[in-house]
Structure formats: C-alpha cells, structure tokens
Amino acid sequence: MERMEGARRRSFIAPERLHSVHIDEQPASLASHLHDHQAKNAAARKHVIQSVCLLYLGSLSFGITAAFSAPALPAIRRNMEFSKESGDWFGSLLNVGAVLGAIFAGYLINKVGRKTTIVVSAIWFLAGWTCITLGGYAVILLFIGRCATGFAVGVIALALPVFISEISPADIRGQLNSASIAVLHSGILLVFVLGKWLDYVALAGVCMIPILILLPCLYFIKESPTWLLYQERKSEAVESLHFYVGPNIDDDMCKLQAKISAGEKFTFSDMYLPYIYKPFLCTLLAMFLQQFSGVGILLYFAHDIFEAAGSTMSSSDSAITVGFVQVVTVILSTFLTDRLGRKILFLSSVTISSLSLLALGLCFYFKKVQGEVFVINFGWVPLLAVSVYFFGYSLGLGGLPWVLLGEVLPQRVKGFATGFCTAFNFATGFVVIKEFQDFLHLFGSAGIYWFYSAVLGLGFVLFLFFVPETKGKTLEEIEELFGKTCTDAAVPRVNTLDVLPSRRKTGLFSNAIYAEALNGQVAPPVMQTV
C-alpha cells in the first residue's frame, strides 16, 4: 500500500518540479547543487559589501563637506576680505542647502529610486566643489558652492541609509549602517589633516575625489529591490534580489510583496494618534539636542575657537586631535549601542558633552580674568575640554538620533516623518551656526558655552522621562511601547510562506510557480485585520 501511495504522489508531481525530484533521488548531484548555491550566496553577500563600501564614499563626502569650513575659513581670510558675518554665512549655508536637499530627497527617493537619488547628490557635490575652487574670482561663488554642497549633503543623508538598509542582510545591517557613521567622521578627520597643509582651493579639489570615484562606480550597483517592486518593475526586482541575496530569493520576494500589499496610507490626521506623534516628538527632541549641543560651532569654527580659548597647541593640530577622538569614539559606540542600549548611551553622551561645555566656558572666563597667566598655566585645558566634548558627542548625540529616526517612527509615517526630521535637524543647525556671533555678543565668550550646556541639561531630563529604551525590541513592539493598540489601525497580517512556496524542502525554486506569482496568477492570502 505504501509503495502504491508513493507512486500515486509521484504521478501528480507538476512538470515544473520534476527536476526537484530528480535531484532528490541523486544525493551526489544534490550535494553539488547545494555547494553551488552556497557559492552563489557568498557571491551575493560579497556584492552587498562591495556595493555598501562604494556607497560609503557618499558618507565620506558628507563628513568632508561638514568639516570643510574649519580649515578653509582661515585660508580664505588670508586671501581676501572676509568678515565674521561672511564666515557665519559660509558655515551656515551648508545647512540651508541641506534643508532644501532633505525635502527634495523625500520626494525624489520614491520618484526616481535610491540609486538615482544618490547620483543626483553626486552631481550637486561636484557642482558645489567646482564653485568653491573658483571662489577666488568672486566671493559669491564660495557661497553658491557651499549651498550646493549642502544640498547634496541633505539628499545623501536621507538616501544613503535607506539604500544601505534595503540591500543589506538583516544580520549585518546594523553594523553596515553604523560603519557609515564612522566613515563620516573619518571624512572630518581627513579634512582637518589635509587642511593643515592645503589652502582652501586645493582642499576643495581634493574633496571632489570621493565623488569622482563614486559616480562611475554607481553603474555597477543594482537599484534597491524594494523600490523596484513598489514601481512594479518585477523582472528588475528579481535581478536585483539575485544580485544582493543570491539564488534563494523566494522568501525575500514573499516578504517584500507582503510588505507592499500591507502598506498603510499616511494622512495628516494620523499625527493625532499617540503611537505616531510620541515617537515623532521624541525623534525631534533628539535632533534638537544634537544641534543645540553646539556641535556646529565647535566643528565649523574649530580653528577660531582654539585660538580664542588660548590653547597652547596650534589650532590645526588641536582640530586634528579632536577629529581623531571622534573617529575612535564612533567606532566604540558602534559596539556599545546594542550592549548598553540607546537610552543609557544617549544620556551618558548628553552628560559628558554638557560638563565639557561647562569646562570650556570656564576656560574663556578665566582667560578673560587672568589673561596670559591662564594661557601659560592651563593652556592645555581648552583642548582637553573640546576633546572630551567630542568624545561624549560621538558616543551618542552624533549617531543615535539617526538610529531613533529609523527605529521609533512607524512605517506608515516614515516617509513624511523622516524627511521632516532630517530637514528639522539641518534647519536647527543653521540657526545655531548663523546666530553664533549674535549669541556670542548676547551671552559672552564664556556664557555661550554655558548656554548650550544648560540646554543639554534640560534635554537630559526630558529624554530621561519621555523617551523609552528600544534595545532588543521589534518595530511592532516599539509601536506598542508608544501606545499602539489593535484598534488604532487595521494592520494586515500576512503569512509570507503562503504567498509563494518555500525552497527549504527541495532546495530548488519552481520558475513556473514564481513566474505565476509575479504575474498575479497566484492569489494572495486573504488579509486579516486585527
């Protein structure tokens, strides 16, 4: 009876699955086939790492652009008349451009794709750096160039983490995104080092190099399969998945199609829902504290601040030291984020940065009171205070707001909220940098740092009581943490394994069944609302 039943089952095997049975019956061929699949999976992971490493050139350009004004401003002042107000504008125009770029990228990333958006960013980078290199002929070109590179920063700040997240395997996604922040800070250090020997024209020329490498290399990177599926470009999505995932793409395709089918439409009335406005406000708080920690003025005007504070080390060497501290600390924070948790790391960062700003303000105060006596006896203190500040900043304030941006915002609001929070971040940075001289006159050289220290102190209290820990929680658990209940929204529940057959039993995937699924011939599962 068992043999008859087995024969009957085999007689009903679909033609397109005959090759699966053939392999099952021949262990040697199956072993060879599995080895081949493993090799292809390894090749796909290699494609991911290679692609992400190329995309890191965008992060490097972000860091280079952010830090450019620190070594460039002294060189610009030596070559032309450049007032303090013009210096403020030169530093802050980056943020003006970045606000516009972030808003534009929020539209562009869904319209033309992640890869093309990064191409647009690269073109703006090149245009901006070209204008800066020609700034000796007309000061207005310096401002246009700074604004254009800022626009590119705003675009790439939004597009890059989305692209990296969508093409990376889940087990290394966090590491690849964290490494992007480390590369960004490496760009800051690189500019500080090169700025010691190069004038601003040569430095601007060097700053083009990463983008000149990235732009042609983007040709070899596949577009995000997620975006391709949203655009119903299914054959290209399949090709992209094979490139980034390997031959076993059925489960990934299931999940992506289910995610698209289950997508919830966002309306502005959703902002009244607690599980949406609470994480939105928490993210804005983190972004606000990042910029009102005074990082912009310490980064953009580093050389001027070290000279004014009476540091015994040269301003360029002091800036290089600070850049090195940032890189080391960001690498350290990459390993600590998932071990200590986001909240304790952020609060520790705020505490260290606040106390460091307090100490830096005391340096300015005692220099004003004691004059050269302070410089002779305590000239090392300003560098120590700023170094400890950037240690604290890089520990959490620098990167965790962007981690929160990706974690706590619900999927249905993420498109709008991500663009808004990114633009808010750069707009707040513009205010801090542009009003630096006005704040300096209002609070004094010591009071301005005490002001930012007090802001961080208040932020510590708000973050402590209103922002929950998200370590080790799924996106659904985070939404529940902010008060989402089953009645807040109709959330489709999809068993992705019902959409397409699994490969785990046969080791092969039926091309015919797969083609039917892509063409809509296989009926999707019934969506159950909770």
N, C-alpha and C positions, 0 to 999 in steps of 0.2 A: 504493500500500500504506500509506504513512504517513497519508494522509487517511482511509483506512478504519479504521486503528488508532485514530486520534484520534476518529473518530465513535463507535467502539465504547466507548472510555473514557468519552466524554461520556454515552453511553446508560446507563452503570452508575452515574452520579452519584446519590447519595442525594437524595431530595426536599428534605431539610432543608438541603442545601448548594447548592441551585440559586441562591440569592441571592448566594452567593460567586462563582459562575461569571458571573452577570450583571454583577457589579461588575468582575470581571477583564476583561470584554470592553468595558467603557466606562471609559477612563482618566480622563475628566473627573469622572465620578461617584466613582471610586476616590480621586482627589486630594481631592475634597470630603469624602469619608468619612474619610480619614486625617487631614485637618485637624480634623475634628470630634473624632476620637479623641484627638488631641494636646491639644485644648482641654479635653477631659474629664479627661485625665491631669493636666494642670496644675491643674485644679479640685480633683482628689483630693489632690494634694500640698499645695495650699492648705488643704484640710480637715485634713490631718495637722498642719501648722504651727499652724493656729488652735487645734486641739484640744490640742496639746502646750503652747502658750503659756497656755491656760487651766489646764492641769494644773500649770504652774509656780507657780500660786497656792498649791498644796499645798507645794511646796518653799519658797516664801517663808514660809509659816506654820511650817514646820519650823525655819527659821533664826530667826524671830521668837521662837518658843517657847524655843529653846535659849538665847538670849541674854537673855531677859526678866528673869531674877533679878539680873543685874549692875546695871542701873539701878534695879530695883524694890526691892531689899533696903534700900538707904539710905533710900528714901522710906518703906518700911514701918516701919523702926526709928524714924523721926521721928514717926510717927503712933500707934505702940503699942509695948508692951513686947515685944521680940523678941530672945531670947538668941542667942548664937553657935551653940548647938546647934540651935535652931529654924531659923536661917539655913542650916545644913548640910542639915537635913531638907528645907527648902524647895527648895534647889538639887538635891538628890539624888533627890527623889521623882519628878522628871521621868523619871529612868532606871528607877525601879521600875515606873512605868506603861508605859514603853516596852518593857521586857522582856515584860510581860504582853501588850501590844499586838502585839509581833512574833510571839509564839507563837500568839495568836489569829488574826492575819492569815495565817499559814501555812496554817491550816485554811480561813479564810473566803475567801481569794482563789480557791481551787479550788471551793468550795461555791457561792458566790453570784456570782462573777465579779470582775474587776478594778475595773470601774466602780462596782459596788455597794459594794465594799470601801472605795473612796475616799469614797463617800457616808457610810458608817458612820464613817470617820475624821473627816469634816467635822462630823458631829453631836457627836462627842466633843470636838472642838475648841471648838465653841460652848458646850457644857455646861461645860467647864473654864473658859473665859474668863468666863462668867457667874458662876461661883462665886468667881473671883478678884475680880471687880468688887464682889461683896457681902462680901468678906473683912473689911471694916471692922466689920461687925456680929458676926462670930465668926471667930476665928483659924483654927478647924478648916476653914472654907470655903476659906481660902488653900491649905491642904494638899490638900484634896479636888480643888480646881481644878487645882493643879499636877500631881497624879497623873493626872487625867483628860486634860489636855493632853499629858502624857507618853504615855498610852495611844494617843492619836491620832497622835503622832509615830511610835511603834512600828509602827502599822498602815500609815501612809503611807510610811514609809521602806522598807517591803517592797513595797507595792502599786504605788507610782508608777514606779520604774524598770522593773518588769516590764511595766506597761501601755505606757509610752513605747517600750520596745524592741519590743513586739509590733505596734504600729501604725505604726512608722517605717520608711521605706525604708532599705535597707542602706547606701546611700551617704551618708546624713546621720544615721544612728542614733547614731554615736559623738558627733557634735557636739551633738545634741539632749540626750543624757544628760549630757554634760559641762556644757552650759549650765545644766542643772538644779542642779548643784553651785554654779555661780556665782550663781544666783538665791538659793540657800540662804544663801550668805554675804552677799548683798545684804540679806537679811532681818535678819541680825545687825547690819550697819551701820545699817540703818533704826531698829532698836530703840535702839542706842546714841545716835543723833542725837535721836530723839524723847524718850528718857529724860532728856535734859538739861533739858527744859522741862516735861515732863508728870509728874504724880505717878503712882503705880502703878495707881490706879483708872482714870484717863483713858487711860493707856497700854494697859491690858488691853482697854478698849473699842475703841481703835484697832486692836489686834491681831485683833479679830474681823472687820475689814473684808474682808481677802482671802478668808476662808472664806465670808462672806456673799455675795460675788461668785461664788465657785466653785460653791457648792451649786446655785443655779438653772441655772447655765451647763452643768452636767453633763448636763442633759436633752438638750442639743444634740450631745453627744458619743456616738458609737456604741461599743458594747461591743467588746472585743478579738475579732477573728475566730478567733484560735487557741482561746480558751476556748469560744467558741460551738460550734466543731467538736468539741472534746472532749466537750461536752454533747450532741452530735448534733442541734444546732439549726441544720440546714444552710441553711434559707432565710434565717435571720437572719445567718448567717455570710456568705452570698453578698451580702446587702445591706451588711454591714459592709465587706467587701472592695471593693465598688463605691465606697463612701464614701471609703475610705482609699487604694485602689490605682488606681481608675479602671475603665474598661470591660474592659480586658485582664486578667482575673483567673484565666485557666485555669492558667497556670504556678504562680501563687501558691497556688491551690487544690490543685494536684498536690503541691507541696512540703509543705503543711500536712497533707494527708491521709496522705502517705507518712511524715511525721514521727510522726503519731499511730499509724499502723499499726506503725511500727518501734519504738515506745516500749518501753523496758525497765523491768521492775518492780524496785523497790528493796526489798531486805531488809537487815536489820542485819548479816547475815553478810558483806555486800558490803564493810563497813568494813575487813575484813581484806585486801582487795585493795590492793596498793601504789599503783596509779594512782587510787585513791579516797582512801585515808587520807593520802597525802602532800600532795595539794593542799588537802585539808581542814585539815590541821595548818598548812600554810603560810598559809592564809587566817586561821586563828585567831591565828597569830603576828602578822600584820599588824593585825588588830583589837585585839589586846592592846597592841601598841606604840602604836597610835593613842590609846588611852585612858590608858595609863601614860606617855604623854609629858607628862601633867599638863594637857592642854588644858582639861579640865573645870573645874579650879580657876581657871585663868587667864581662862577665859571667864565662868564664873558669878560669880566674886568679883573681877572686874577692878577695880572702883572701890576696894574694900578693899585690894587688893594695891598699887595705885599710891600710895595714901595711906601705907601701911605702909612702902613702899620709899623714900619720900622724893622722889617725882617733883616737879619744880618746876612742871610743867603740872598743871592741875586734873584730877581723876580722870575726870570726864566727857569732857573734851577728849582726854585720853590714850586712853580707850576708843574714841572716835570715830576717832582716828588709827589705832589698831590695826585697827578694822573696815574702814577704807579700804584698808589694806595687804593685808588678807585678800582683798578683792574683786579688787584688781588682780592679786595673785599667782595666784588661782584662774583668772582669765582667761588669764594667761600659761601656767600649767600645762596648760590645755586644748590649747594649740598645741604644747607640748613633749612631751606624753605619747607621741604616735606618732612623734616625731622622735628623741628621745633614748632612748626605751624606758622600760618601767615600773621596771626594777630600778635603773638608774643614777639615775633621778629620785627613787625612794624612798630610796635610800642617801644621796643628797645632802640630801634633806629631813631624814632622821634626824640626819645630821652637823650641819647648821645648827641644828636645834632643840636638840640636846644641848649644843652650845657656848653657845647663847643662855641656856639654863637654868643652865649653869655661871656665866656672867657675872651673871645675875640673883641667884644665890646669893651671889656676891661683893658685890653691891650691899647686900644685907641684912647681910652680915658686916661690911663697912666702915662701914655706918651705925651698927651696934651699937658698933663700936670707936671711931669718930671723932665720932659724933653729928651735930650741926648743921654741923660743918665739911664733912663729906661732902655734905650736902644742898646747901650753898652752892656748893661747887666742882664736884660731879658729880651734881647733881640731874637732869640730862638723861639719865644713863646708864640708869636703870630703864626709861624709855620706849623708848629705843633697843634695849635687850635684849629687851623684850617684842615690839616691832615686828619685830625680826629673827627672833625665835622664830616669830611667826605667818607671816612670810614663808616660813620653812623648813617650817612645818607645812602651810601651804596648798599648797606646792609638790608634796607627795606624801603625807604622812601623813594629810591631811584627806580626800583623794578616792580615792587608789589602792587602799586596802583594799576599797572598794566595787567598783572596777574588777576586782580579782582575784576578788572574790565572783562576778562574772558570767562571768569568763573561764576560771578554772582548775578549777572544780568540774564534774565530768562531769554530763551531762544526767540520767542515771539517778538521781543522788543529790541533784540540785539542789533539789528540793522540801524534803527534810528538812534538808540542809546549809545552805541559805540562811536558813531560819527559825532554826536553831540558832546560826549565826554572828552573825546580827543580834541575837538575844537575848543572846548572849555579849558582844557589843560593849556593849550598854546595861547589862548586869549589871556588867561591869568598870568602866564609867563610874560606876555607883552606888557601888562600893567606893571609888574614888578621891575622889569628892566627899564622901561621907558620912564617911569617915575622915580628912578633911582636918585637922580640929582635933587628932585623936589623933596623926596623923603629924607635925603641927606641934610638939606637945609632945615627941614622941619624938626627932625629928631637929633641931628648932630652926628658926627662920625662914630661915636660910641652908641648913641641911642638907637640908630637904625638897626644894629645887630641885636640889641636888647628887644626891639620891637618884634623882629622875626622869631626870637627866642620865646617871647610871650605868646605869639600866635601858635607855635608848636606846643607850648604848654597847655593852651586851651584845646588844641586839637587832640592832645593825648587823652584828655578827659572825655571828649566826645567819642573818640574812636573806642575807648575802653568800654563805654556803656552802650553804644548803639551798633557796633559792627561785630557780628558773630564770627567765630572761628569756622573756616571752611575746609580745614585739613582733613583729607580722607573721606570727604563726602561726595556723592554723585551730584550731578546737576539737578536731578529731581529732589534729592534730599536738601540741597541748598534752597530751592524754591520753597519747600515745606518749612525750612528754618525761618524764612522770612514771612511765613503765614499763609502759604498757598494751601487751599483745601480742595477737595474733589469737586466742589460746586463752583469754584472760581472760573473754571474754563472747561470746555469739552476737550479733553485730551485724548486723541485716538490711541488705542492700544494695538500694536501690531506685533504679531509673531513673525519675525523676519524669515524663519525657516519655512513658513507656509507659502511664502511668495515664490521661492524657487527651490528646487531640490538640493539637498546637501551633497557635497562631494566626499564627505568623510567615509562613506560606506564603500564606494567603488574606487576612489582615488582619481576618478575622471569626471569631467563635466559634459553633459549632453548638449552639444552645439544646437541641436534642433529645438530642444526644450528651451534653451537660453534665447534662441532667436525668437521663439514664440512669445516669451516673456517680454522681450524688448519691443516687439511689435504690438503688444497689448492683447495677444491671443489667449494668454493665461489670465484668468480672472483673479483680481486681487482679493485678499481676505476681507470679510466684512468688518468695517471699522466699528469698534465698540466704544461708546462714550461712557465716561465714568460719572 
